[in-house]
Amino acid sequence: MSLHSSPERYGAIAASIHWLSALAVILMLVSGRVMENARDLVASVLPVHVTLGLLVGLLTLFRVIWWLFLDKHPAPVAGMSQAQNWASRLVHMGLYGAILVMVASGVGMVALTGALPALFSGGPLPQFNTVGPYGVHGLVSWLLVALFIGHVAAALWHQFVTRDGLIGRMRLG
């Protein structure tokens, strides 16, 4: 498998970024919901959540740089309508945008509350809901969930209904 994408499929770099990002986003969303619903676990889950958030942010920035300067997307799947191609681009841009807003609002919450020392030293955590980015972070997390579900649903549709091999373009190996 080539490091770079071909007209038929994504290369090893793009596929690796995709699957690492997907796993990290799932873990980040789950850890966020755990902290929201089990306040007694916040101190132990938050350092993992923050680390995953920074990882996803770095992977997303690397992905954008990769596409802009170092690689090209494969050709559109044969048989996909112009509307489907447009919707695909819109969802992907939404995912990237939502991830970057989540990272920025998360960093903003940590910076505005002075929570960084407490995150990794075990000190008392501040109230994150007292700063502006908290509301944005919560709202955009639901947008990210919706976009993620739409992305997975579309991939499964292509795999099992239209059977056009779309998922195979993103496989590793």
PyMOL commands that set and color helices and strands:
alter all, ss='L'
color gray80, all
select helices_A, chain A and resi 12-37+39-70+82-113+116-121+128-130+133-162+167-170
alter helices_A, ss='H'
color red, helices_A
deselect
rebuild
show_as cartoon
